[in-house]
Amino acid sequence: MKKFFLGLEDELLMVTETRNDHDSTSHLKGTQPTDLVVNHQNRNQIFCGTYGNGLWKSEDGGESWFAIGQVNNYHEPNKGKGIKSAYITSLAIDDTDGTLYVGTEPSELYYSQDGGLTFTEFKAIQNLPSKPFWQFPPRPYTNHVQSIAPSYSNNKGLNVAIEFGAFIYTTDFGQTWNDRPFLSPKDTHTLLAHSLAPGRLYAACGDGFLDSSSAYAESENDGKVWKYMSKGLEAHPYLYSMAIDPENPDDRFVSASESPMKAHFKDDEKHKRYSTIYRKIDEEPWKEISENLPVNGSFIYELATDITESGVVYAFNNHGLFRLKIENYKWERIEIEWKEKYMTQHPSFLVVTSV
């Protein structure tokens, strides 16, 4: 059986599969959840970031939550510990040792090796040459850590995407950082690594909005050298979320739209939302796979796989939750309670685990 975590604008929706149905419960109301990670060494331990309401932790599989990472108590002086920003924008957990990584707005990067009891900042990223050029287009006065991918080829390696402006990486656990390798993406929305392809990085990019040939990129050496592989995405070159089959690192899925306006904006006469999903197998061009999937009026899809299940991909946006069994090549709706208010909310993440 599955458990789904759906990030909505005003709540975390947890959907648990039962023998005959699905049970839905709402959590963290009013916090604007932004990202969520499950510790696969202990699936009851889950972390959820929020935009403006800090970092939260569950120790019972998502049934209850408590805030963590605070800098200091109200009546104590600031000791410089904890997470300084309440605006959490990205999370990741290292599968090998359980290290938790936290990215914020403005761009700061932290890690915890004790399950979130204490946090340490990677301060060296503040001195990177590209930092003065980091700028998030909707709020050009700021920027944020958009995506984090621990390396599978180097236990001290960490790969990070800043929106907008840079891909950065470290090979020595943050003692030194490498800034914007030649031809690396500048607007990576989702950065992934795969345990069966150590050293490979996958980047679903917003760069394609200005140049369709830059929509998707991969690196075979943890970001030192990048290759763009965007053929087939010309009609929808703005990419956002991504998923990879857990048993096949050459089977990739991305959510795509024509532009950020059609992916993220509210529907009006000027901008009509339209989002779809593409698949790339091996070296073949990308192909759109949207049969039975609502595309008109759709915010950009969030994608996910369950690491214990090959051949199945899940997608979620304002129209609901969907499943693709790859052998059938068409989507089916997962029947869960879907409230009218969800139809106008932008999705922020989808995480799927086995119960």
C-alpha positions as a Markdown table, in Angstrom:
| # | Residue | x | y | z |
|---|---|---|---|---|
| 1 | Met | 0.0 | 0.0 | 0.0 |
| 2 | Lys | 1.1 | 3.6 | -0.7 |
| 3 | Lys | 1.2 | 6.8 | 1.2 |
| 4 | Phe | 1.1 | 10.1 | -0.7 |
| 5 | Phe | 2.2 | 13.5 | 0.5 |
| 6 | Leu | 0.7 | 16.4 | -1.5 |
| 7 | Gly | 1.9 | 19.9 | -1.0 |
| 8 | Leu | -0.8 | 22.5 | -1.5 |
| 9 | Glu | -0.8 | 26.3 | -1.0 |
| 10 | Asp | -2.4 | 26.2 | 2.4 |
| 11 | Glu | -1.9 | 22.6 | 3.7 |
| 12 | Leu | -0.2 | 19.3 | 3.5 |
| 13 | Leu | -2.5 | 16.6 | 2.3 |
| 14 | Met | -1.6 | 13.1 | 3.3 |
| 15 | Val | -3.4 | 10.3 | 1.4 |
| 16 | Thr | -3.1 | 6.7 | 2.7 |
| 17 | Glu | -4.1 | 3.8 | 0.5 |
| 18 | Thr | -6.3 | 1.2 | 2.1 |
| 19 | Arg | -7.6 | -2.1 | 0.8 |
| 20 | Asn | -10.6 | -0.6 | -0.9 |
| 21 | Asp | -10.1 | 3.2 | -0.8 |
| 22 | His | -7.9 | 6.1 | 0.2 |
| 23 | Asp | -8.0 | 8.1 | 3.5 |
| 24 | Ser | -7.1 | 11.8 | 3.3 |
| 25 | Thr | -6.0 | 13.9 | 6.3 |
| 26 | Ser | -4.9 | 17.5 | 6.3 |
| 27 | His | -1.8 | 18.8 | 8.2 |
| 28 | Leu | 0.2 | 22.0 | 8.7 |
| 29 | Lys | -2.8 | 24.2 | 7.7 |
| 30 | Gly | -1.9 | 27.8 | 6.8 |
| 31 | Thr | 1.9 | 27.1 | 6.6 |
| 32 | Gln | 2.3 | 26.9 | 2.8 |
| 33 | Pro | 4.3 | 23.7 | 2.6 |
| 34 | Thr | 7.2 | 23.9 | 0.0 |
| 35 | Asp | 9.1 | 20.6 | 0.1 |
| 36 | Leu | 9.0 | 17.2 | 2.0 |
| 37 | Val | 11.5 | 14.4 | 2.4 |
| 38 | Val | 11.1 | 10.9 | 4.0 |
| 39 | Asn | 14.1 | 9.3 | 5.7 |
| 40 | His | 14.1 | 5.9 | 4.0 |
| 41 | Gln | 16.2 | 4.5 | 6.8 |
| 42 | Asn | 13.3 | 5.3 | 9.1 |
| 43 | Arg | 10.1 | 6.0 | 7.2 |
| 44 | Asn | 8.3 | 7.3 | 10.2 |
| 45 | Gln | 10.8 | 10.3 | 10.2 |
| 46 | Ile | 9.6 | 12.9 | 7.8 |
| 47 | Phe | 10.6 | 16.6 | 7.3 |
| 48 | Cys | 8.5 | 19.3 | 5.7 |
| 49 | Gly | 9.6 | 22.8 | 4.8 |
| 50 | Thr | 7.2 | 25.7 | 4.7 |
| 51 | Tyr | 7.4 | 29.2 | 3.2 |
| 52 | Gly | 7.5 | 31.6 | 6.1 |
| 53 | Asn | 6.7 | 29.1 | 8.8 |
| 54 | Gly | 10.0 | 27.2 | 9.1 |
| 55 | Leu | 10.9 | 23.5 | 9.2 |
| 56 | Trp | 8.7 | 20.8 | 10.6 |
| 57 | Lys | 9.3 | 17.2 | 11.6 |
| 58 | Ser | 7.1 | 14.1 | 12.1 |
| 59 | Glu | 8.3 | 11.0 | 13.9 |
| 60 | Asp | 5.1 | 9.0 | 13.3 |
| 61 | Gly | 4.8 | 8.8 | 9.6 |
| 62 | Gly | 3.1 | 12.2 | 9.2 |
| 63 | Glu | 0.3 | 11.9 | 11.7 |
| 64 | Ser | 1.6 | 14.7 | 13.9 |
| 65 | Trp | 4.2 | 17.5 | 13.4 |
| 66 | Phe | 6.4 | 19.8 | 15.5 |
| 67 | Ala | 8.6 | 22.7 | 14.5 |
| 68 | Ile | 12.4 | 22.3 | 14.5 |
| 69 | Gly | 15.5 | 24.4 | 13.5 |
| 70 | Gln | 14.6 | 27.5 | 15.4 |
| 71 | Val | 17.6 | 29.9 | 15.9 |
| 72 | Asn | 17.1 | 30.5 | 19.6 |
| 73 | Asn | 14.4 | 30.9 | 22.3 |
| 74 | Tyr | 12.6 | 34.2 | 22.7 |
| 75 | His | 14.3 | 35.2 | 26.0 |
| 76 | Glu | 17.8 | 34.2 | 24.9 |
| 77 | Pro | 20.4 | 36.0 | 22.9 |
| 78 | Asn | 21.0 | 34.9 | 19.4 |
| 79 | Lys | 23.8 | 32.3 | 19.4 |
| 80 | Gly | 23.9 | 32.0 | 15.6 |
| 81 | Lys | 22.7 | 28.4 | 15.6 |
| 82 | Gly | 19.7 | 26.9 | 13.8 |
| 83 | Ile | 18.1 | 28.0 | 10.5 |
| 84 | Lys | 18.1 | 31.8 | 10.2 |
| 85 | Ser | 15.3 | 32.0 | 7.6 |
| 86 | Ala | 11.7 | 30.7 | 8.1 |
| 87 | Tyr | 11.4 | 30.5 | 4.3 |
| 88 | Ile | 12.4 | 26.9 | 3.5 |
| 89 | Thr | 12.6 | 26.2 | -0.2 |
| 90 | Ser | 14.3 | 22.8 | -0.6 |
| 91 | Leu | 15.1 | 19.6 | 1.3 |
| 92 | Ala | 17.1 | 16.5 | 0.7 |
| 93 | Ile | 18.3 | 13.5 | 2.7 |
| 94 | Asp | 21.4 | 11.5 | 1.9 |
| 95 | Asp | 20.3 | 7.9 | 1.4 |
| 96 | Thr | 23.6 | 6.5 | 2.7 |
| 97 | Asp | 24.1 | 8.3 | 6.0 |
| 98 | Gly | 20.8 | 10.1 | 6.7 |
| 99 | Thr | 22.3 | 13.7 | 6.6 |
| 100 | Leu | 19.5 | 16.2 | 6.2 |
| 101 | Tyr | 20.0 | 19.2 | 3.9 |
| 102 | Val | 17.9 | 22.4 | 4.0 |
| 103 | Gly | 17.9 | 25.3 | 1.6 |
| 104 | Thr | 16.2 | 28.6 | 2.2 |
| 105 | Glu | 15.3 | 32.0 | 0.8 |
| 106 | Pro | 17.5 | 34.0 | 0.7 |
| 107 | Ser | 20.0 | 31.4 | -0.4 |
| 108 | Glu | 21.5 | 29.7 | 2.6 |
| 109 | Leu | 22.3 | 26.0 | 2.9 |
| 110 | Tyr | 22.3 | 23.9 | 6.1 |
| 111 | Tyr | 22.9 | 20.4 | 7.2 |
| 112 | Ser | 21.9 | 18.2 | 10.2 |
| 113 | Gln | 23.4 | 14.9 | 11.1 |
| 114 | Asp | 21.3 | 14.3 | 14.2 |
| 115 | Gly | 17.8 | 14.1 | 12.8 |
| 116 | Gly | 17.2 | 17.9 | 13.0 |
| 117 | Leu | 18.3 | 18.5 | 16.6 |
| 118 | Thr | 21.0 | 20.9 | 15.4 |
| 119 | Phe | 21.9 | 22.6 | 12.1 |
| 120 | Thr | 25.2 | 23.9 | 10.6 |
| 121 | Glu | 25.3 | 26.4 | 7.8 |
| 122 | Phe | 27.6 | 25.9 | 4.7 |
| 123 | Lys | 28.7 | 29.5 | 4.9 |
| 124 | Ala | 31.2 | 29.3 | 2.1 |
| 125 | Ile | 28.5 | 29.6 | -0.6 |
| 126 | Gln | 28.0 | 33.2 | 0.5 |
| 127 | Asn | 31.4 | 34.0 | -1.0 |
| 128 | Leu | 30.9 | 32.5 | -4.5 |
| 129 | Pro | 31.6 | 34.9 | -7.4 |
| 130 | Ser | 28.2 | 34.4 | -9.0 |
| 131 | Lys | 26.3 | 35.4 | -5.9 |
| 132 | Pro | 25.7 | 39.0 | -6.9 |
| 133 | Phe | 23.9 | 37.8 | -10.0 |
| 134 | Trp | 21.5 | 35.4 | -8.2 |
| 135 | Gln | 18.0 | 36.7 | -8.7 |
| 136 | Phe | 14.5 | 35.1 | -8.5 |
| 137 | Pro | 12.5 | 36.7 | -11.4 |
| 138 | Pro | 9.1 | 37.0 | -9.6 |
| 139 | Arg | 11.0 | 38.7 | -6.6 |
| 140 | Pro | 14.2 | 40.1 | -8.1 |
| 141 | Tyr | 15.4 | 41.4 | -4.7 |
| 142 | Thr | 15.9 | 37.8 | -3.5 |
| 143 | Asn | 16.9 | 34.3 | -4.5 |
| 144 | His | 16.7 | 30.8 | -3.0 |
| 145 | Val | 18.1 | 27.3 | -2.9 |
| 146 | Gln | 15.8 | 25.5 | -5.4 |
| 147 | Ser | 17.1 | 21.9 | -5.4 |
| 148 | Ile | 19.7 | 19.7 | -3.6 |
| 149 | Ala | 21.1 | 16.4 | -4.8 |
| 150 | Pro | 23.7 | 14.5 | -2.7 |
| 151 | Ser | 26.2 | 12.6 | -4.8 |
| 152 | Tyr | 26.2 | 8.8 | -5.2 |
| 153 | Ser | 29.8 | 8.7 | -6.3 |
| 154 | Asn | 31.4 | 10.8 | -3.5 |
| 155 | Asn | 30.2 | 10.6 | 0.1 |
| 156 | Lys | 31.4 | 14.2 | 0.6 |
| 157 | Gly | 29.8 | 15.5 | -2.6 |
| 158 | Leu | 26.8 | 17.7 | -2.8 |
| 159 | Asn | 25.1 | 19.4 | -5.8 |
| 160 | Val | 22.9 | 22.5 | -5.5 |
| 161 | Ala | 20.8 | 24.6 | -7.8 |
| 162 | Ile | 20.2 | 28.3 | -7.0 |
| 163 | Glu | 17.2 | 30.0 | -8.5 |
| 164 | Phe | 18.0 | 31.9 | -10.5 |
| 165 | Gly | 21.6 | 32.0 | -11.3 |
| 166 | Ala | 23.8 | 29.0 | -10.6 |
| 167 | Phe | 24.6 | 25.4 | -10.3 |
| 168 | Ile | 27.2 | 24.9 | -7.5 |
| 169 | Tyr | 28.8 | 21.8 | -6.1 |
| 170 | Thr | 31.3 | 20.6 | -3.4 |
| 171 | Thr | 33.4 | 17.5 | -3.3 |
| 172 | Asp | 34.7 | 18.0 | 0.2 |
| 173 | Phe | 31.5 | 18.5 | 2.2 |
| 174 | Gly | 31.4 | 22.2 | 1.9 |
| 175 | Gln | 35.0 | 23.2 | 2.7 |
| 176 | Thr | 35.2 | 24.5 | -0.9 |
| 177 | Trp | 32.6 | 25.1 | -3.5 |
| 178 | Asn | 32.7 | 25.1 | -7.3 |
| 179 | Asp | 30.7 | 27.8 | -9.0 |
| 180 | Arg | 28.9 | 27.7 | -12.3 |
| 181 | Pro | 30.8 | 25.2 | -14.4 |
| 182 | Phe | 31.0 | 26.0 | -18.1 |
| 183 | Leu | 27.7 | 25.5 | -19.8 |
| 184 | Ser | 25.9 | 24.5 | -16.6 |
| 185 | Pro | 22.2 | 25.4 | -16.3 |
| 186 | Lys | 21.4 | 28.6 | -14.5 |
| 187 | Asp | 17.7 | 27.9 | -13.8 |
| 188 | Thr | 17.5 | 24.3 | -12.7 |
| 189 | His | 14.1 | 23.6 | -11.1 |
| 190 | Thr | 14.7 | 20.0 | -10.2 |
| 191 | Leu | 18.1 | 18.4 | -9.8 |
| 192 | Leu | 18.3 | 14.6 | -9.3 |
| 193 | Ala | 20.8 | 11.9 | -8.9 |
| 194 | His | 20.3 | 8.1 | -9.2 |
| 195 | Ser | 21.8 | 5.4 | -7.1 |
| 196 | Leu | 22.3 | 3.1 | -10.1 |
| 197 | Ala | 24.2 | 5.7 | -12.1 |
| 198 | Pro | 26.7 | 7.2 | -9.6 |
| 199 | Gly | 28.0 | 10.6 | -10.7 |
| 200 | Arg | 25.1 | 11.3 | -13.1 |
| 201 | Leu | 23.0 | 14.4 | -12.5 |
| 202 | Tyr | 19.7 | 15.2 | -14.2 |
| 203 | Ala | 18.5 | 18.8 | -14.5 |
| 204 | Ala | 15.0 | 19.9 | -15.5 |
| 205 | Cys | 15.4 | 23.6 | -16.4 |
| 206 | Gly | 13.6 | 26.8 | -16.9 |
| 207 | Asp | 16.5 | 27.8 | -19.2 |
| 208 | Gly | 14.4 | 26.4 | -22.1 |
| 209 | Phe | 12.0 | 29.3 | -21.9 |
| 210 | Leu | 14.6 | 31.5 | -23.6 |
| 211 | Asp | 16.4 | 28.7 | -25.6 |
| 212 | Ser | 14.5 | 25.5 | -26.2 |
| 213 | Ser | 17.8 | 23.6 | -26.7 |
| 214 | Ser | 18.6 | 24.3 | -23.0 |
| 215 | Ala | 15.5 | 22.8 | -21.5 |
| 216 | Tyr | 17.1 | 19.6 | -20.1 |
| 217 | Ala | 20.7 | 18.7 | -19.2 |
| 218 | Glu | 22.7 | 15.8 | -17.8 |
| 219 | Ser | 26.1 | 15.5 | -16.3 |
| 220 | Glu | 28.1 | 12.2 | -15.9 |
| 221 | Asn | 30.6 | 13.5 | -13.5 |
| 222 | Asp | 28.7 | 15.3 | -10.7 |
| 223 | Gly | 28.3 | 18.6 | -12.6 |
| 224 | Lys | 31.8 | 19.2 | -13.9 |
| 225 | Val | 30.7 | 18.9 | -17.5 |
| 226 | Trp | 27.1 | 19.2 | -18.8 |
| 227 | Lys | 25.4 | 17.9 | -21.9 |
| 228 | Tyr | 22.0 | 19.3 | -23.1 |
| 229 | Met | 19.5 | 16.7 | -24.3 |
| 230 | Ser | 16.3 | 18.7 | -25.2 |
| 231 | Lys | 15.3 | 17.2 | -28.6 |
| 232 | Gly | 11.5 | 16.7 | -28.6 |
| 233 | Leu | 10.7 | 19.5 | -26.1 |
| 234 | Glu | 10.5 | 22.3 | -28.6 |
| 235 | Ala | 6.7 | 22.8 | -28.1 |
| 236 | His | 7.0 | 22.8 | -24.3 |
| 237 | Pro | 10.6 | 23.8 | -23.3 |
| 238 | Tyr | 9.8 | 25.1 | -19.8 |
| 239 | Leu | 10.5 | 22.2 | -17.4 |
| 240 | Tyr | 9.8 | 22.0 | -13.7 |
| 241 | Ser | 9.4 | 18.7 | -11.9 |
| 242 | Met | 11.1 | 15.4 | -12.8 |
| 243 | Ala | 11.0 | 11.7 | -11.9 |
| 244 | Ile | 13.2 | 8.7 | -12.8 |
| 245 | Asp | 12.4 | 5.1 | -12.7 |
| 246 | Pro | 14.1 | 3.7 | -9.6 |
| 247 | Glu | 15.4 | 0.6 | -11.4 |
| 248 | Asn | 16.2 | 2.3 | -14.8 |
| 249 | Pro | 18.3 | 5.5 | -14.7 |
| 250 | Asp | 17.7 | 6.0 | -18.4 |
| 251 | Asp | 13.9 | 6.3 | -18.1 |
| 252 | Arg | 13.1 | 9.9 | -17.3 |
| 253 | Phe | 9.9 | 11.9 | -16.9 |
| 254 | Val | 9.5 | 15.7 | -16.8 |
| 255 | Ser | 6.6 | 18.1 | -16.3 |
| 256 | Ala | 6.6 | 20.7 | -19.0 |
| 257 | Ser | 4.8 | 23.8 | -20.3 |
| 258 | Glu | 5.3 | 26.5 | -23.0 |
| 259 | Ser | 6.3 | 29.2 | -20.5 |
| 260 | Pro | 6.4 | 30.1 | -16.8 |
| 261 | Met | 3.2 | 32.1 | -17.3 |
| 262 | Lys | 1.3 | 29.0 | -18.6 |
| 263 | Ala | 2.8 | 26.8 | -15.9 |
| 264 | His | 2.3 | 29.0 | -12.8 |
| 265 | Phe | 0.0 | 31.9 | -13.3 |
| 266 | Lys | -3.7 | 32.1 | -12.6 |
| 267 | Asp | -5.9 | 31.7 | -15.6 |
| 268 | Asp | -6.9 | 34.9 | -17.3 |
| 269 | Glu | -7.5 | 36.2 | -20.8 |
| 270 | Lys | -3.8 | 36.7 | -21.5 |
| 271 | His | -2.4 | 33.5 | -19.9 |
| 272 | Lys | -4.2 | 30.2 | -20.2 |
| 273 | Arg | -2.6 | 27.5 | -18.1 |
| 274 | Tyr | -1.4 | 24.4 | -20.0 |
| 275 | Ser | 0.9 | 21.8 | -18.6 |
| 276 | Thr | 1.9 | 18.3 | -19.7 |
| 277 | Ile | 4.4 | 15.5 | -19.2 |
| 278 | Tyr | 7.2 | 14.1 | -21.3 |
| 279 | Arg | 9.2 | 10.9 | -21.2 |
| 280 | Lys | 12.7 | 10.2 | -22.5 |
| 281 | Ile | 14.1 | 6.6 | -22.8 |
| 282 | Asp | 17.8 | 6.1 | -23.3 |
| 283 | Glu | 19.0 | 8.4 | -26.1 |
| 284 | Glu | 15.6 | 8.7 | -27.8 |
| 285 | Pro | 14.0 | 12.2 | -28.1 |
| 286 | Trp | 11.5 | 13.3 | -25.6 |
| 287 | Lys | 7.9 | 12.3 | -26.3 |
| 288 | Glu | 4.7 | 13.7 | -24.8 |
| 289 | Ile | 2.7 | 11.3 | -22.7 |
| 290 | Ser | -0.6 | 12.9 | -21.7 |
| 291 | Glu | -3.4 | 10.5 | -22.6 |
| 292 | Asn | -6.2 | 10.8 | -20.0 |
| 293 | Leu | -4.3 | 13.6 | -18.3 |
| 294 | Pro | -5.9 | 17.0 | -17.8 |
| 295 | Val | -3.7 | 19.6 | -19.5 |
| 296 | Asn | -5.8 | 22.6 | -20.0 |
| 297 | Gly | -6.2 | 24.8 | -16.9 |
| 298 | Ser | -3.4 | 22.8 | -15.3 |
| 299 | Phe | -0.7 | 24.2 | -13.0 |
| 300 | Ile | 2.6 | 22.5 | -13.7 |
| 301 | Tyr | 2.6 | 18.9 | -12.5 |
| 302 | Glu | 4.7 | 17.6 | -9.6 |
| 303 | Leu | 6.1 | 14.1 | -10.4 |
| 304 | Ala | 7.3 | 11.3 | -8.2 |
| 305 | Thr | 8.1 | 7.6 | -8.1 |
| 306 | Asp | 8.2 | 5.2 | -5.2 |
| 307 | Ile | 11.8 | 3.8 | -4.8 |
| 308 | Thr | 10.4 | 0.3 | -4.1 |
| 309 | Glu | 8.3 | 0.3 | -7.3 |
| 310 | Ser | 9.6 | 0.2 | -10.9 |
| 311 | Gly | 7.4 | 0.9 | -13.9 |
| 312 | Val | 5.0 | 3.4 | -12.3 |
| 313 | Val | 5.1 | 7.2 | -12.2 |
| 314 | Tyr | 2.8 | 9.5 | -10.2 |
| 315 | Ala | 1.7 | 13.1 | -11.0 |
| 316 | Phe | -0.2 | 15.7 | -9.0 |
| 317 | Asn | -1.5 | 19.2 | -9.6 |
| 318 | Asn | -4.7 | 21.2 | -9.1 |
| 319 | His | -6.7 | 18.6 | -10.9 |
| 320 | Gly | -5.8 | 15.8 | -8.6 |
| 321 | Leu | -3.5 | 12.8 | -8.3 |
| 322 | Phe | -2.7 | 10.5 | -11.2 |
| 323 | Arg | -0.8 | 7.3 | -11.9 |
| 324 | Leu | 1.0 | 6.1 | -15.0 |
| 325 | Lys | 1.8 | 2.4 | -15.4 |
| 326 | Ile | 4.4 | 2.6 | -18.0 |
| 327 | Glu | 3.4 | -0.6 | -19.8 |
| 328 | Asn | -0.1 | 0.9 | -20.5 |
| 329 | Tyr | 1.3 | 4.3 | -21.6 |
| 330 | Lys | -1.8 | 6.2 | -20.4 |
| 331 | Trp | -2.7 | 7.9 | -17.1 |
| 332 | Glu | -5.4 | 7.0 | -14.7 |
| 333 | Arg | -6.9 | 9.1 | -11.9 |
| 334 | Ile | -6.4 | 7.9 | -8.4 |
| 335 | Glu | -9.8 | 8.4 | -6.8 |
| 336 | Ile | -9.4 | 10.6 | -3.7 |
| 337 | Glu | -11.5 | 13.3 | -2.1 |
| 338 | Trp | -10.7 | 16.4 | -4.1 |
| 339 | Lys | -12.2 | 19.6 | -2.8 |
| 340 | Glu | -13.2 | 22.5 | -5.0 |
| 341 | Lys | -10.7 | 24.8 | -3.3 |
| 342 | Tyr | -7.8 | 22.6 | -4.5 |
| 343 | Met | -8.6 | 23.5 | -8.1 |
| 344 | Thr | -7.2 | 27.0 | -7.7 |
| 345 | Gln | -4.1 | 26.0 | -5.7 |
| 346 | His | -0.6 | 25.6 | -7.1 |
| 347 | Pro | 1.1 | 22.3 | -6.2 |
| 348 | Ser | 4.5 | 22.4 | -4.5 |
| 349 | Phe | 5.6 | 18.7 | -4.2 |
| 350 | Leu | 4.6 | 15.1 | -4.4 |
| 351 | Val | 6.2 | 12.4 | -2.4 |
| 352 | Val | 5.2 | 8.7 | -2.6 |
| 353 | Thr | 6.3 | 5.9 | -0.1 |
| 354 | Ser | 5.2 | 2.4 | 0.6 |
| 355 | Val | 3.5 | 1.8 | 3.9 |
